[in-house]
Amino acid sequence: MIATTPSTVGTPWLHHARLSAAPRQRLFCLAPAGAGASTYRSWSGLLPPDIDLCPIQLPGRESRFSEATIDDPGRLLAAMSTALAPLLHRPFALFGYSMGGLIAHAWALHLREQGLPQPEQLIIAACGSPDRPAGIDPDAVDTPTFIAYLQQLGGTPAAVFEDRELMDLMLPLLRSDFRLVRRLRECVCSPVLAQPITTLAAVDDLHAPPGALARWAQRTSGKFTGLTLPGGHFSMLQQPRAMIDHALAALSCAPKSAKLPSSRVVTQGHSQLTQVY
């Protein structure tokens, strides 16, 4: 039996982690803008025992709220690599939601450039390919315009926007995260990865529509699989079981008992575009 315990690795870069001595694979998860490792807290009881859950906690949020955010991609990726390198000796994959998808992609490129261990797979949800322009420049708009954009994204209760004290705390973090997104998207000439990429798109997502995720096929020379699920930009976060089942299928380690939704698959070269019902 593989023992699974809360993370005690001694790094603030992991939070709500479930680690074991000899996992079959580790799944590093990156959250959307403004969010943190708690996004994936419920996944601990849903993953198989031999898959380590490794939610990455970026500075400036949740357990690291007192730390300064990092909106420079180079500094962020270097710090992540230094802190998490001891955990990369086991096979691992990257999962990123929205902003987290851009970070996962950039980190995979950084690991390759630095000669460090490579992920076996990238799974990207609710995030258009890197060549898609940023939805907003947080440094070019005033606060009301920025807040209006956040409200359009959905996923945040109206009461949060009505709480001025809370918004005063959150706005610097959100501006920093969207600045990071803009800078990651400015690197449109990044080389192509060799790892397979699987994307999860929401059919009613206006900010990262299925077509924008289909362009991830151009970011890998390996297999690309595009899946489309119901809902809007943040709706998939409310369906952790569905996301995990598709992630496990992508990793070729889905439990036999897992039943995925029926789907229609269209194959184009090495790419698959799938509509999930």
Secondary structure, DSSP 8 states (H G I E B T S, - for coil): ----EE--SS-TTB-S-EE-SS-SEEEEEE--TT--GGGGGGGGGTS-TTEEEEEB--TTSGGGTTS-----HHHHHHHHHHHHGGGTTS-EEEEEETHHHHHHHHHHHHHHHTT----S-EEEES---TTS--S--TTSS-HHHHHHHHHHH--S-HHHHH-HHHHHHHHHHHHHHHHHHHHHHT-TT---B-S-EEEEEETT-SSS-HHHHHGGGGGBSS-EEEEEESS-TTGGGG-HHHHHHHHHHHTT---TT-----EEEEEETTEEEEEE-
